[in-house]
Every structure is written in structure tokens, then in C-alpha cells.
Amino acid sequence: MRTAKITRKTAETEISVEVNLDGSGMYDMQTGIGFFDHMLDQLARHSLIDMTIRAKGDLHIDDHHTVEDTGIALGQALAQALGDKKGIRRYGACLLPMDDALVRCALDLSARPFLVWNVDLPTAKIGTFDTELVREFFQALSTHGGITLHVDALHGFNSHHIAEAVFKSVARALREAVETDPRKADAIPSTKGAL
């Protein structure tokens, strides 16, 4: 079973994340941030990775620590569940339309974290959620998951649609990358012999 559970506790947040890479996209998110829970639901549903996330953070200050630390813990859980990465496809990509928004994602489960972010969210808020936190989440996920992650918003004027298209596009690319390659199920997908 390619599963993991991570618990992260700091003076600012207490987070627990459980993932099953071979799930069906079941999700149970409780971060205290409604819009963020909605985005995490999309991430699980479209990646087909079962996810349970519990986060308690200093929301009386703002959402920043909770969102970033959730990205850290989820990245760590994905890396742990992938283990030595034997048999995975490694790469994934998705071009995802959502109404006015069109988002492209390409990623590599390389253990070499790098984020390229070309996403303009035209408003500072989506409801009460700070839109700058979308990038913060994916920066933390990329860094702690060891993911080379490129995200480009090609079109869009509605911040909610753009953000949701980002989460769904990353999810679809992640689904492809973590899948077992039936032609190379016993090999690590690198000429180095390790990832």
C-alpha cells in the first residue's frame, strides 16, 4: 500500500495528513478555511488520491500559516507514500479549462523541488481567502514533496475559476505521475537508478 500519515505541530499550527496514492479520490478536509477545503477537495478528487487533512492554526491572525503548513505536510506525505518511486510514471501534465480559465500544469516527481509560477489572480481575495496563498500552498507542496512544478494560467478573469483550475490541473498531472507504469513496474524511472 502506497500510503502515508504525517503529523506536523508548531507554535502556529497542528496538522495531520493521511494519503493513499491508490485510492479513488475520497476526501475529508477540515482546515477551518472554507475556500481552501474546497480546493483541497478538488486536489483529492481529481488526483484519485484519498486524502484526510485536519488543520488547526492561528486563524485569528490570518490563514497564511495554516495554508503553508498544510502544503508542507501534504508534500511530506506524498514523498513518504511514493517511497523509492519504483514503477511510477514520474511525469504528468494537464491542460485544464474551467469556464473563462485555462491552466496548464506539468510536473516531475524528481526529488528536485522547483516551482515555476505564471498565475495572475486578478483579485486580492476570493471571499475572505487571500489569493496570494494559492502560490504559497504550491510552493510548500513542491518544496516538501520534491516536485518540479510548472503552472501557467493561459486565460482567465475570474479568480475563483483560475484558482480552481490550478488545483484541478495539478491534481490531474499528479494522478498521471504517481500511477504505476505497466511497462516498467519494477524499475525506477531514472537513468541514475534513483530519484
N, C-alpha and C positions, 0 to 999 in steps of 0.2 A: 504494500500500500504506500502510495506517494502522498503522505500526509505529514502535517507538522502542527505544533502548537507553540506559540511564543507568548510570553508574558513580559511586559516592559513596565517598570514602575520608576517614576522620577518624582521630584518635588512638585512637578506641574501636571503630570498625567499618570493614569494607571490604565494600561491597555492589555487586552488579551485577544489573540488572533488564532483561529483554527482554520486550516485549509486542507482540502482533499483535491489534488490535481485531477483525479479520475472520477470526479463527481458528475452531477447533472446540472450544476448552476444553482443549487439551493443556497439561500442566503438568510441570514438573521443578523441585522446590523442595529446596534444601539450605541450611538456616539453622543447623543444629546443635540446633534445638529441635523435638522430635518433634511435640508438640501443635500448635505454630504451623505447621509444614509441613502438617499435616493440614488446618488451617483455610485456609491459602493454596491447597491443592489444591481445596477446595470453592469458593473465590472464583473460581478459573480455570474449573473445570468448569461451574459454573452461570452464569457470565457469558458463556461461549463465547469468552473472551479467552485466547489462548495466552499462557502466562507461563513464563519461566525465571528463577528467582531463586537467586542464590548470595550467602550472607552469612557472613562471618567476624567474630565480635565477641568482646567481653571477657566471655564466658560464665562465667569464673571469678569474676567479680564478681556478676552476675546477668543475666537475659535482657532487661532494660529497654532498653539502648542498641540491641541488635540488632533488637528488635521495632519500636521507634520509628523507627530509621533505615531499616528496610525499608519502613515506611509512607511515609516521606519520599520515598524513591527510587521506589517504585511510583506515588505520586501524581504525581511529576515525569514519569515515563514515560507515564502516561495523558494528562497535559496535552500533552506533546510529540506523542504519536501522534494526538491529536484535532486538532492544528493550529488552523486558524481556525474549526473546528466547522461548516463549511458542510455542510448536508444532514442533520445529526443530529436525532434526536427531542428531545434535550436533557433531557427529564424521564423519570423512571422511578419505579415504585412496586411493592411486593410485600408481600403478607400471607402469611407462611410458617409453616406448622405443622410441628413436629417432636416427636412424642410429646407430652409434657406442655407443651412450649414453643410459644408463638405470638408471632412477632415481625413487626412492621410497619416497613417502610423506605420512605421517599420521598426522592428526591434530584433535584437540579438541577445540571447541568454549567454553572453560571452564571459561573464565574471569580470568584465571591464566596464564599469559604470560610466556612462556619458549621456547627458541629456542635451538634445538639440530641440529648442522650443520656439516655434514660429506660430504662436497663437495670440491673436489680439481679441480680448474680450472687451467689447465697447463700453460696458458699464462697470462701475466700481463695485456694484452689489448685484446679487441675484436674490431677491427678497432681503434677508438680513445677512446673507453669506458674502464675505469678501471674495471677489473673483480672483484676486492675486493668489489666493490659497490653492487654486487648481494647480498652478505651476509648482507651488511648494510641496503638494502631495506627490506629484510625479517626480520631482527632484529627489525626494526622500525614498520613494519606491525604487527608482533607478539606482541610486547610490547603494542602498542596503540590499537590493535584490541582485546586484551585479549585472544590470541590464543596460546595454547600449540602446537608447530610446530616442527616436526621431519622431516629432509630432508637428504637423503643419496644418493649420486651418487655411484652406484654399478659398473658401467663401463663407459668408455668414454675416448677419447683422443683429441677430438675437442672441444675447449672452447665454441664456439658458440652453438654447439649441446647440450652440457651439460647444459649451462645456459638456453637455450630454453626449454629443457626437465624439468628443475627445475620449471620454470614458469608454464608450462602446467600441470605438476604433481600437484603442489599446487592448480592450478585452478580447476582441476578435483576433488580433495579432498574437496575443498571449496564448489563446486557445490553440492556434496553429503551432506555435513554437514549443509548447510543452507536450504536445502529442507524441506518441511513440511512432517512429518511422518503421513500418513493417519490413522495409528492405535493409535496414541497419539497426535492428532492435538490440543487437549485442555489442554495438560499437559507440564510443564517444565521438560525437561529430566534430572532430578537430584533427588536423594533421599533427598537432602537438601530442595527441594522445591524452590530453587532459583539458578541462575547462575550469 
